Amino acid sequence: MSLLALQRDFGAWLRDGDADAAAPGMRVYQNNYRAALVACLEDAFARTRAWIGEEAFSRAVVEHVCRVPPSGWTLDAYPRDFPDTLAFLYPGDPEVTELAGLELALGEAFVGPDAVPLMQAKARDIDWDRAILRFIPTLDLRPAITNAHAIWLALAEEKLPPPVEILAGAHALLVWRHDLTSRFRLIDAREEQALALARSGLSFANLCAAVVAVEGEAEGIALAGQWLGCWLADGLLTIETGG
């Protein structure tokens, strides 16, 4: 048997093998492998763990470890599929999946690429008729149909979390890193759509025109200016000017 085949067989046994059938001394490798995966998920989803409880979280972790083997060279990527496992286990409790998705996004933002944001003081020097908005690479948008963000905040502050609520209207969670802190805020469907247009490469002038076409001139111009101010204040933007 080649070394590569031996490594593949050993990896398959670590994931799926019967510990009782292991040769003496081999079981420790399987135990260490699974313990590392469990610890990775516990660290990545502390608020989710607090929300659903220790016993339920442990069951979810065992289910995930059995269903989803690691696909990357490091454990950094392993938490990415855990919200899908929770969606499978808790189809009637969407806040569980959203809470885990928020934790995942915050963790990914924290280790994401660095970027220098546009400072508000320099914004007045921009030719906004030609400016194309470019966003920092850690920006992420997550679906939001519940108040999972409020639950996360309460748990983070060690306060009693609010009861689950379904949000009125369409919303999303905007997640990013500013300096060394991962942040998020709830946005409505109009801002989410504006972000999608801006991230597609639409110039700011054309973005304003698109918003005006939907909201009317006065409301559209006010909204575009409000969003731009928020994006600058949040440190979400870098700027390129078109030719």
C-alpha positions in Angstrom: 0.0 0.0 0.0 1.3 3.4 -0.9 1.9 6.2 1.6 -0.9 8.3 0.0 -3.4 5.4 0.2 -2.4 4.7 3.8 -3.0 8.4 4.7 -6.4 8.4 3.0 -7.4 5.2 4.8 -6.3 6.7 8.1 -8.1 9.9 7.5 -11.3 8.0 6.6 -11.0 5.9 9.8 -10.5 9.1 11.9 -13.8 10.5 10.5 -15.9 7.4 10.3 -14.2 4.4 11.9 -15.4 2.4 14.8 -13.4 3.2 17.8 -14.0 -0.2 19.3 -12.4 -1.8 16.2 -9.2 0.3 16.5 -5.8 -1.3 17.2 -4.4 -0.7 20.7 -3.1 2.8 21.0 -5.0 4.1 17.9 -8.1 5.2 19.6 -6.3 8.2 21.1 -5.9 9.7 17.6 -9.5 9.4 16.8 -10.5 10.9 20.2 -8.0 13.8 19.7 -9.3 14.4 16.2 -12.9 14.6 17.3 -12.1 16.7 20.4 -10.4 19.3 18.2 -13.4 19.6 16.0 -15.7 19.9 19.0 -13.5 22.6 20.6 -13.4 24.5 17.3 -17.2 24.7 17.1 -17.6 25.6 20.8 -15.2 28.5 20.4 -16.8 29.8 17.2 -20.4 29.6 18.5 -20.4 30.6 22.1 -23.6 32.7 21.9 -25.5 30.0 20.0 -24.4 27.5 22.6 -25.7 29.8 25.4 -29.0 30.3 23.5 -29.9 26.6 22.8 -28.3 25.2 26.0 -25.3 23.0 26.6 -27.1 19.7 26.0 -28.7 20.7 22.7 -25.5 22.3 21.5 -23.5 19.1 22.3 -26.0 17.1 20.3 -25.7 19.5 17.3 -21.9 19.3 17.4 -21.9 15.5 17.4 -24.3 15.5 14.5 -22.1 18.0 12.6 -18.9 16.1 13.3 -20.5 12.9 12.0 -22.0 14.5 8.9 -19.4 17.1 7.9 -15.7 16.2 7.8 -13.2 19.1 7.5 -12.5 20.2 4.0 -9.6 22.7 4.6 -6.0 22.4 5.7 -6.8 24.2 8.9 -9.7 24.2 11.4 -10.4 27.9 10.6 -12.8 26.8 7.8 -14.5 24.1 9.7 -17.3 26.3 11.4 -18.6 27.5 8.0 -21.1 24.6 7.5 -22.3 24.5 11.1 -25.3 26.9 10.5 -26.5 24.5 7.8 -26.5 21.7 10.3 -28.4 23.8 12.8 -30.9 24.7 10.0 -31.4 21.0 9.5 -31.8 20.3 13.2 -34.0 23.4 14.0 -36.2 24.0 10.9 -38.9 25.6 13.1 -36.5 27.9 15.0 -34.9 30.3 12.4 -33.2 32.4 15.1 -30.9 29.5 15.9 -29.5 29.4 12.3 -29.4 33.2 12.1 -27.6 33.5 15.5 -25.0 31.0 14.3 -24.7 32.7 10.9 -24.0 36.0 12.7 -21.3 34.5 14.9 -19.7 32.9 11.8 -19.7 36.2 9.9 -18.2 38.1 12.9 -15.5 35.5 13.2 -14.7 35.6 9.4 -14.6 39.4 9.5 -12.2 39.4 12.3 -9.6 37.3 10.4 -10.4 38.8 7.0 -8.1 40.9 4.8 -7.0 44.4 6.0 -8.0 47.5 4.1 -7.6 51.2 4.6 -11.1 52.9 4.7 -11.9 56.3 3.2 -11.9 58.9 6.0 -14.9 61.1 6.3 -12.6 64.2 6.3 -11.4 63.3 2.8 -14.9 62.7 1.4 -15.4 66.3 0.5 -12.5 66.1 -2.0 -14.2 63.3 -4.0 -15.8 64.1 -7.3 -19.1 62.3 -6.5 -20.3 62.6 -10.1 -17.5 60.2 -11.2 -16.9 58.2 -8.0 -17.3 54.5 -7.9 -17.8 53.0 -4.5 -15.5 50.2 -3.4 -16.1 48.4 -0.1 -13.7 46.8 2.4 -13.2 43.1 1.9 -14.6 42.1 5.3 -18.1 43.4 4.4 -20.7 40.7 4.5 -24.5 40.6 4.3 -26.5 37.9 6.1 -30.3 37.3 5.8 -32.3 38.4 8.8 -35.9 37.4 9.5 -35.7 37.3 13.3 -34.3 39.4 16.1 -31.2 37.1 16.4 -29.0 40.3 16.4 -30.8 41.5 19.6 -30.4 38.0 21.2 -26.7 38.1 20.3 -26.2 41.5 21.9 -28.0 40.5 25.1 -26.0 37.3 25.4 -22.7 39.2 24.8 -23.6 41.6 27.6 -24.7 38.7 29.8 -28.3 40.1 30.0 -31.6 38.2 29.7 -32.2 37.8 25.9 -35.5 39.0 24.5 -38.1 36.5 23.2 -37.8 35.5 19.6 -39.6 37.8 17.2 -40.1 37.7 13.4 -39.0 41.1 11.9 -41.6 43.1 10.1 -40.5 43.6 6.5 -37.4 42.5 4.8 -34.0 43.0 6.5 -30.4 41.9 6.4 -27.4 42.1 8.8 -24.4 44.1 7.6 -21.2 42.7 9.1 -17.7 44.1 8.8 -14.5 44.7 10.8 -13.5 48.2 11.8 -9.9 48.4 13.2 -9.7 45.3 15.4 -13.4 44.9 16.1 -16.0 43.0 14.2 -19.3 44.9 14.0 -22.8 44.5 12.6 -26.0 46.5 12.2 -29.5 45.7 11.0 -30.4 47.3 7.6 -33.6 47.4 5.6 -34.2 46.0 2.2 -33.7 49.3 0.5 -30.2 49.7 1.9 -29.4 46.1 1.1 -30.4 46.6 -2.5 -28.4 49.8 -2.7 -25.4 48.0 -1.4 -25.8 45.3 -3.9 -25.9 47.9 -6.7 -22.9 49.8 -5.4 -20.9 46.6 -5.0 -21.6 45.6 -8.5 -19.6 48.6 -9.7 -22.3 51.1 -10.2 -21.1 54.7 -9.9 -22.5 56.8 -7.0 -24.2 59.1 -9.5 -25.9 56.1 -11.1 -26.8 54.7 -7.7 -28.5 58.0 -6.8 -30.4 57.9 -10.1 -31.5 54.3 -9.4 -32.8 55.2 -5.9 -34.5 58.3 -7.2 -36.3 56.2 -9.9 -37.8 54.1 -7.1 -38.3 56.5 -4.3 -38.8 59.8 -6.0 -36.4 62.7 -6.3 -36.5 64.2 -2.7 -36.7 60.9 -0.9 -34.2 59.2 -3.2 -31.5 61.9 -2.9 -32.0 62.0 0.9 -31.7 58.2 1.2 -28.6 58.0 -1.0 -26.9 60.7 1.1 -27.9 59.1 4.3 -26.5 55.7 3.3 -23.3 57.3 2.0 -22.8 59.0 5.4 -23.4 55.8 7.3 -21.0 53.8 5.0 -18.3 56.4 5.6 -18.9 56.6 9.3 -18.8 52.8 9.6 -15.5 52.7 7.6 -16.9 50.5 4.9 -15.6 52.5 1.9 -12.6 53.0 -0.3 -13.0 55.1 -3.4 -12.0 54.8 -7.0 -12.9 57.5 -9.6 -13.9 56.6 -13.0 -12.0 57.6 -16.1 
